[in-house]
Amino acid sequence: VTPTEIEVRLAPPYRVRVGPGALAGLAEAAAPFARCAVLTDATVESLHGAALGELRGAPRLALDPGEASKDLNGLGSVLDFLAEAGLERGSLLITFGGGVVSDLGGLAASLYMRGIAVVHCPTTLLAQVDAALGGKTAVNLRAGKNLAGTFHQPRAVLADTSLLATLSDDEFRSGLGEVVKSALLGAQDLFALLEREHARVRSRDAQVLEQVVAACVRLKAEVVAGDERDEGSRRALNLGHTFAHAIERVAGYGRVPHGVAVAVGLMLALRSAELLDRLEDTGLTARVESLLGRLGLPRSLGALRAASGCALAAEELIAAMQHDKKNRGGSPLFVLPRSLGRTALDVAVPPAILIAAVRCQTP
Ligand SMILES: NC(=O)c1ccc[n+]([C@@H]2O[C@H](COP(=O)([O-])OP(=O)(O)OC[C@H]3O[C@@H](n4cnc5c(N)ncnc54)[C@H](O)[C@@H]3O)[C@@H](O)[C@H]2O)c1
């Protein structure tokens, strides 16, 4: 089966391969480089190390799985590893793992010898539809998530959807939250596909997953090509995220998976748009709510409270939104949906509306 190929039209352009078996293209992607090294995590290495094929013999660093590796200490270890592996300016770093591995590896690749090439091989749904695309790299600081990073586009991205079979249900669901965001942003025909094929999506049918991931990749590729540095239209990708970051922060990082928080953030963005009378497609909220339910995601803040056991008090969520790094001049700005495929950027939502949106959620 030939994987789907999508071009990200930046200078230079690069290809994203999506589908079962996409990793078979790794040797070809690495061929122009005299030396390469692999950054992965211990879980991915033990489950899928063999899928690296001939690149298995390359120097390899396996991180401890999880967000805790994505800090300045982790960055130091990766940079030392690249030097000890003898990588030079013309060498390649291959990342093989979830968003933690691509964020940390991308940052290390952008810094080592002032920048070497990186190819991402994302292994989680979240990384295949989002984190490994678009060139944003980061580590967390004590003060907050993703506060230190660079833009460093990969040379290629190989999203092998067959690797998603081993993801835990929680990790898979988390990726689906970002998938629904892409569908709302207008990934072509994705919303209808998810509504029609929700059962096959949940059972991780390889053919449907290839279509789903490819639709998300096409959307992100288009958005990033229009605004590489996040100075304008790329901000649409933050739909639901100001709410989601507040939920993650108030729950305590790690308690609510990111994409699950995004799913609830989408509902809160829809409610806010309704309350502000800015939602043109008035049936959209009910459609999204129903789709989230069918995909096994919480349909409301109330449902998330019940499922997670976190109180997520309205006042704490509102306070946390004041800290969001997308703030300008102290008040949070939101991306709000208008209809399927259309959003309003930089909307200042008054606190009274936020409180109403957060309160009118029932499980
Ligand atoms: N750069 C960006 O544009 C961007 C966008 C979104 C998210 N992110 C970042 O991505 C990170 C989250 O990514 P994530 O959810 O992939 O987290 P992750 O990398 O921590 O992976 C989640 C877990 O899944 C395991 N795993 C990975 N692949 C697996 C597989 N195929 N089978 C079984 N288990 C597997 C990992 O070992 C880990 O325990 C966050 O740090 C976030 O900030 C970055």
The ligand as a MOL file (V3000), in Angstrom:
LIG
                    3D

  0  0  0     0  0            999 V3000
M  V30 BEGIN CTAB
M  V30 COUNTS 44 48 0 0 0
M  V30 BEGIN ATOM
M  V30 1 N 5.3310 21.4960 18.5600 0
M  V30 2 C 4.0220 21.5490 18.4520 0
M  V30 3 O 3.4780 22.1850 17.5470 0
M  V30 4 C 3.1930 20.7780 19.4380 0
M  V30 5 C 1.8030 20.6620 19.2260 0
M  V30 6 C 1.0630 19.8970 20.1300 0
M  V30 7 C 1.6880 19.2950 21.2170 0
M  V30 8 N 3.0290 19.4500 21.4070 0 CHG=1
M  V30 9 C 3.7100 18.8100 22.5400 0
M  V30 10 O 3.5690 17.4070 22.4140 0
M  V30 11 C 3.6560 16.8100 23.7060 0
M  V30 12 C 2.5760 15.7790 23.8430 0
M  V30 13 O 2.7350 14.8050 22.8320 0
M  V30 14 P 2.2520 13.2850 23.0540 0
M  V30 15 O 0.8640 13.2700 23.5220 0
M  V30 16 O 2.6300 12.5530 21.8250 0 CHG=-1
M  V30 17 O 3.1150 12.8480 24.3320 0
M  V30 18 P 4.3480 11.8600 24.5600 0
M  V30 19 O 5.4260 12.0580 23.6020 0
M  V30 20 O 4.6710 11.9920 26.0120 0
M  V30 21 O 3.7030 10.4100 24.3200 0
M  V30 22 C 2.6800 9.9630 25.1760 0
M  V30 23 C 2.9690 8.5590 25.7100 0
M  V30 24 O 2.7280 7.6150 24.6740 0
M  V30 25 C 3.8270 6.7010 24.5890 0
M  V30 26 N 3.8690 6.2570 23.1940 0
M  V30 27 C 4.3250 6.9480 22.1200 0
M  V30 28 N 4.0870 6.2660 20.9940 0
M  V30 29 C 3.4960 5.0990 21.3590 0
M  V30 30 C 2.9950 3.9860 20.6390 0
M  V30 31 N 3.0220 3.9500 19.3070 0
M  V30 32 N 2.4620 2.9710 21.3460 0
M  V30 33 C 2.3810 3.0200 22.7110 0
M  V30 34 N 2.8090 4.0550 23.4360 0
M  V30 35 C 3.3680 5.0830 22.7590 0
M  V30 36 C 5.0030 7.4800 25.0630 0
M  V30 37 O 6.0300 6.6270 25.5320 0
M  V30 38 C 4.3980 8.3310 26.1710 0
M  V30 39 O 4.3600 7.6080 27.3730 0
M  V30 40 C 3.5510 17.9270 24.7070 0
M  V30 41 O 4.8070 18.1670 25.2700 0
M  V30 42 C 3.1050 19.1230 23.8820 0
M  V30 43 O 3.5700 20.3470 24.4000 0
M  V30 44 C 3.7710 20.1690 20.5330 0
M  V30 END ATOM
M  V30 BEGIN BOND
M  V30 1 1 1 2
M  V30 2 2 2 3
M  V30 3 1 2 4
M  V30 4 1 4 5
M  V30 5 2 4 44
M  V30 6 2 5 6
M  V30 7 1 6 7
M  V30 8 2 7 8
M  V30 9 1 8 9
M  V30 10 1 8 44
M  V30 11 1 9 10
M  V30 12 1 9 42
M  V30 13 1 10 11
M  V30 14 1 11 12
M  V30 15 1 11 40
M  V30 16 1 12 13
M  V30 17 1 13 14
M  V30 18 2 14 15
M  V30 19 1 14 16
M  V30 20 1 14 17
M  V30 21 1 17 18
M  V30 22 2 18 19
M  V30 23 1 18 20
M  V30 24 1 18 21
M  V30 25 1 21 22
M  V30 26 1 22 23
M  V30 27 1 23 24
M  V30 28 1 23 38
M  V30 29 1 24 25
M  V30 30 1 25 26
M  V30 31 1 25 36
M  V30 32 1 26 27
M  V30 33 1 26 35
M  V30 34 2 27 28
M  V30 35 1 28 29
M  V30 36 1 29 30
M  V30 37 2 29 35
M  V30 38 1 30 31
M  V30 39 2 30 32
M  V30 40 1 32 33
M  V30 41 2 33 34
M  V30 42 1 34 35
M  V30 43 1 36 37
M  V30 44 1 36 38
M  V30 45 1 38 39
M  V30 46 1 40 41
M  V30 47 1 40 42
M  V30 48 1 42 43
M  V30 END BOND
M  V30 END CTAB
M  END
